[in-house]
Amino acid sequence: MSAAILGIDVGGTSIKGGLVDLRTAEIVERHEVATPAGGHPAGVAAAVHELAARCDRRAGDPIGICLPAVVDRGTTRTAANIDHEWIGLDAIGLFSDALRAPVRVLNDADAAGLAEVSALPASHRAGVTIAVTLGTGVGSVLFTDGVLTPNTELGHLTVDGRLVDQHVAFSALRRDGIEVPEWATRISSYLSTLQRLFSPSRFIIGGGGSIYFDEIAPRLPPTIRTIRAAYGNDARIIGAAISVTGDHADGRGGTRT
């Protein structure tokens, strides 16, 4: 396997990919294509093939692909911002046939979490780590001793009588007309709930809302240790590439040659 591996992030409006140097987690070559209208599986597979063909990569190297869906052993179980034809689909079969290469498929939040945990020193991966993404909604990724538990949907919890995915999201600042201190109080309630449930050693805060990390962190309880995400919008591409090594996951993303 080459040092540079292709990671692909399938989104509702665009498909982004890049060759990632696994030694440094640096994206050394980038490409982007539009997601076909409707996000149907056949169209997405063709667009992914087009993107991969643009990359200066070695034929036969594995490819990591992340999707806005729950992925269980290579089968997509949900679909967000892509067509419902994805539900129950053998996504690994679809992409491995289209790309003629070994493929690993995983949830997009899980991919971002893989990237962020890989940025931690090995000594800081012990225990439970929860990565939280504050964006249009709230994403979550849970690791135990650096091993991913796939498809956690902790943004679907209810805290203070409100759905976290809406109440705590970065988008709530504008939607609810609140200021950062009030939003930080909501985040604090959410993280405190996760602290009681999972006793994590650390939280990684990412997504668009992480631009306010320096304002949020001082307003959290001292028992909650937070780290700013390292890779920003590149995390899903980097994590998708890292996933092909199989070092961080329990296998439920799925790989096929």
C-alpha positions as CSV (number, residue, x, y, z in Angstrom):
1,M,0.0,0.0,0.0
2,S,1.2,3.5,-0.9
3,A,1.9,6.1,1.8
4,A,-0.7,8.4,0.1
5,I,-4.2,7.0,0.2
6,L,-7.4,8.4,-1.4
7,G,-10.1,9.5,1.1
8,I,-13.5,10.6,-0.3
9,D,-16.2,12.6,1.5
10,V,-19.6,12.2,-0.1
11,G,-21.9,15.2,0.8
12,G,-25.3,16.3,-0.3
13,T,-24.0,19.0,-2.6
14,S,-20.4,18.0,-3.4
15,I,-18.0,15.1,-3.3
16,K,-14.6,16.0,-2.0
17,G,-11.5,13.8,-2.1
18,G,-7.8,13.9,-1.6
19,L,-4.7,11.8,-1.5
20,V,-3.7,11.7,2.2
21,D,-0.1,11.0,3.3
22,L,-0.8,8.6,6.1
23,R,2.6,9.4,7.7
24,T,1.7,13.1,8.2
25,A,-2.1,13.2,7.7
26,E,-1.5,15.9,5.1
27,I,-3.7,16.1,2.0
28,V,-1.2,16.2,-0.9
29,E,-3.7,16.4,-3.8
30,R,-7.3,17.6,-3.8
31,H,-10.3,17.2,-6.1
32,E,-14.0,18.0,-6.0
33,V,-17.0,17.1,-8.1
34,A,-20.7,18.0,-7.7
35,T,-23.0,15.4,-6.1
36,P,-25.5,14.4,-8.8
37,A,-29.0,15.7,-8.4
38,G,-31.0,13.5,-6.1
39,G,-27.9,11.7,-4.7
40,H,-28.9,8.4,-6.2
41,P,-26.4,5.6,-5.6
42,A,-25.6,5.0,-9.3
43,G,-25.0,8.6,-9.9
44,V,-22.9,9.1,-6.8
45,A,-20.8,6.0,-7.7
46,A,-20.1,7.4,-11.1
47,A,-19.1,10.8,-9.7
48,V,-16.8,9.0,-7.2
49,H,-15.2,7.1,-10.1
50,E,-14.7,10.4,-11.9
51,L,-13.0,12.0,-8.9
52,A,-10.8,8.9,-8.3
53,A,-9.7,8.9,-12.0
54,R,-8.3,12.4,-11.5
55,C,-6.0,11.4,-8.7
56,D,-2.4,10.4,-9.3
57,R,-2.8,7.2,-7.3
58,R,-1.5,3.7,-7.6
59,A,-4.0,1.2,-9.1
60,G,-5.2,-1.3,-6.6
61,D,-4.5,0.8,-3.5
62,P,-7.5,0.8,-1.1
63,I,-9.9,3.8,-1.0
64,G,-11.8,5.2,2.0
65,I,-15.2,6.7,1.5
66,C,-17.4,8.3,4.0
67,L,-21.2,8.9,3.7
68,P,-23.9,10.9,5.5
69,A,-25.4,7.6,6.7
70,V,-25.2,4.9,9.3
71,V,-22.9,2.2,7.9
72,D,-23.1,-1.3,9.3
73,R,-20.5,-3.7,7.9
74,G,-20.6,-1.9,4.5
75,T,-24.4,-1.6,4.3
76,T,-25.9,1.9,4.6
77,R,-28.9,1.9,7.0
78,T,-29.9,5.5,6.9
79,A,-29.6,8.4,4.4
80,A,-29.2,12.1,5.2
81,N,-29.2,14.6,2.2
82,I,-28.9,11.6,-0.2
83,D,-31.6,9.5,-1.8
84,H,-33.4,6.9,0.3
85,E,-32.3,4.3,-2.2
86,W,-29.2,4.1,0.0
87,I,-31.1,2.6,2.9
88,G,-30.2,-1.1,3.0
89,L,-27.7,-0.8,0.1
90,D,-24.5,-2.8,-0.1
91,A,-22.4,0.4,-0.4
92,I,-19.1,-1.5,-0.4
93,G,-20.3,-3.6,-3.4
94,L,-21.4,-0.5,-5.2
95,F,-18.1,1.4,-4.8
96,S,-15.8,-1.5,-5.2
97,D,-17.4,-2.5,-8.5
98,A,-17.3,1.2,-9.7
99,L,-13.7,1.7,-8.6
100,R,-12.2,-1.8,-9.1
101,A,-10.3,-1.3,-5.9
102,P,-10.6,-2.4,-2.3
103,V,-12.9,0.0,-0.5
104,R,-13.8,0.9,3.1
105,V,-17.1,2.7,3.7
106,L,-18.0,4.5,7.0
107,N,-20.1,7.2,8.4
108,D,-18.9,10.7,7.8
109,A,-18.9,11.8,11.4
110,D,-16.9,8.6,12.3
111,A,-14.4,9.5,9.6
112,A,-13.9,13.0,11.1
113,G,-13.5,11.4,14.5
114,L,-10.8,9.0,13.3
115,A,-8.8,11.9,11.9
116,E,-9.1,13.9,15.1
117,V,-8.1,11.0,17.4
118,S,-5.2,10.2,15.1
119,A,-3.9,13.7,15.9
120,L,-3.7,12.9,19.6
121,P,-0.5,11.6,21.1
122,A,-0.9,7.8,21.8
123,S,-0.8,8.5,25.5
124,H,-3.8,10.7,25.2
125,R,-6.0,8.1,23.5
126,A,-6.5,6.0,26.6
127,G,-10.0,5.8,28.1
128,V,-13.1,7.2,26.5
129,T,-12.8,10.1,24.0
130,I,-15.9,11.7,22.6
131,A,-15.7,14.0,19.5
132,V,-18.5,16.4,19.1
133,T,-19.2,18.3,15.9
134,L,-21.2,21.6,16.2
135,G,-22.6,22.5,12.8
136,T,-26.1,22.5,11.3
137,G,-26.8,19.7,13.7
138,V,-24.7,17.9,16.4
139,G,-22.5,15.0,15.4
140,S,-20.8,12.6,17.8
141,V,-18.1,10.0,17.7
142,L,-17.1,7.7,20.6
143,F,-13.7,6.0,21.1
144,T,-12.5,3.6,23.8
145,D,-8.7,3.4,24.0
146,G,-8.5,4.7,20.5
147,V,-11.0,2.2,19.0
148,L,-14.1,3.6,17.3
149,T,-17.6,2.7,18.3
150,P,-19.4,3.3,15.0
151,N,-22.6,5.2,14.3
152,T,-23.2,6.8,17.7
153,E,-26.0,9.4,17.4
154,L,-25.7,11.2,20.7
155,G,-27.0,14.4,19.1
156,H,-30.4,12.6,19.2
157,L,-30.5,12.8,23.0
158,T,-32.8,15.1,24.7
159,V,-31.2,17.5,27.3
160,D,-33.2,20.1,29.3
161,G,-36.3,19.0,27.4
162,R,-34.9,19.9,24.0
163,L,-33.4,17.8,21.2
164,V,-29.7,18.3,21.2
165,D,-29.3,18.1,17.4
166,Q,-31.3,21.4,17.2
167,H,-30.8,23.1,20.6
168,V,-27.0,22.8,20.8
169,A,-26.1,23.0,17.1
170,F,-24.0,25.9,15.8
171,S,-27.0,26.8,13.7
172,A,-29.0,27.6,16.9
173,L,-27.0,30.9,17.3
174,R,-28.7,32.4,14.4
175,R,-32.0,30.5,14.5
176,D,-32.7,31.2,18.1
177,G,-31.1,34.7,18.1
178,I,-28.8,33.9,21.0
179,E,-25.3,35.0,21.9
180,V,-22.3,32.8,22.5
181,P,-22.5,32.8,26.3
182,E,-26.1,31.4,26.2
183,W,-25.1,28.9,23.6
184,A,-22.1,27.8,25.7
185,T,-24.6,27.1,28.6
186,R,-26.5,24.7,26.3
187,I,-23.2,23.0,25.3
188,S,-22.3,22.7,28.9
189,S,-25.6,21.0,29.7
190,Y,-25.0,18.5,26.8
191,L,-21.4,17.7,27.7
192,S,-22.3,17.3,31.3
193,T,-24.9,14.8,30.4
194,L,-22.4,12.9,28.3
195,Q,-19.9,13.1,31.2
196,R,-22.4,11.4,33.5
197,L,-23.2,8.7,30.9
198,F,-19.8,7.8,29.6
199,S,-17.2,9.4,31.9
200,P,-14.9,10.4,29.0
201,S,-11.4,11.4,29.6
202,R,-11.7,14.2,27.0
203,F,-14.0,15.9,24.5
204,I,-12.8,17.0,21.0
205,I,-14.8,20.0,19.8
206,G,-15.1,20.4,16.0
207,G,-17.4,21.6,13.3
208,G,-18.1,25.2,12.3
209,G,-18.9,26.1,15.9
210,S,-15.4,25.3,17.0
211,I,-14.4,28.9,15.8
212,Y,-15.8,29.9,19.2
213,F,-13.8,27.3,21.2
214,D,-11.9,29.9,23.1
215,E,-15.1,31.5,24.3
216,I,-16.9,28.2,25.0
217,A,-14.2,26.3,26.9
218,P,-13.9,28.7,29.9
219,R,-17.6,28.4,30.5
220,L,-17.6,24.7,30.9
221,P,-17.4,22.9,34.2
222,P,-13.7,22.3,35.3
223,T,-14.4,18.5,35.3
224,I,-14.9,18.6,31.5
225,R,-11.6,18.5,29.5
226,T,-12.0,19.8,26.0
227,I,-9.6,19.9,23.0
228,R,-10.1,21.9,19.8
229,A,-10.3,19.8,16.7
230,A,-7.2,19.8,14.6
231,Y,-8.3,19.3,11.0
232,G,-11.4,21.4,10.5
233,N,-13.2,20.7,7.2
234,D,-10.5,18.3,6.1
235,A,-11.2,15.9,8.8
236,R,-13.6,13.6,6.9
237,I,-11.3,13.2,3.9
238,I,-8.3,12.5,6.2
239,G,-10.3,10.1,8.4
240,A,-11.7,8.2,5.3
241,A,-8.1,7.6,4.2
242,I,-7.0,6.6,7.6
243,S,-9.9,4.1,7.9
244,V,-8.4,1.8,5.3
245,T,-5.6,0.8,7.7
246,G,-8.2,-0.8,10.0
247,D,-6.3,0.2,13.1
248,H,-9.0,2.3,14.8
249,A,-12.3,0.6,14.0
250,D,-14.2,-2.4,15.2
251,G,-15.0,-3.6,11.7
252,R,-18.6,-2.4,11.3
253,G,-17.7,0.1,8.6
254,G,-16.7,-2.7,6.4
255,T,-14.0,-3.4,3.8
256,R,-14.0,-5.5,0.7
257,T,-11.5,-6.2,-2.0
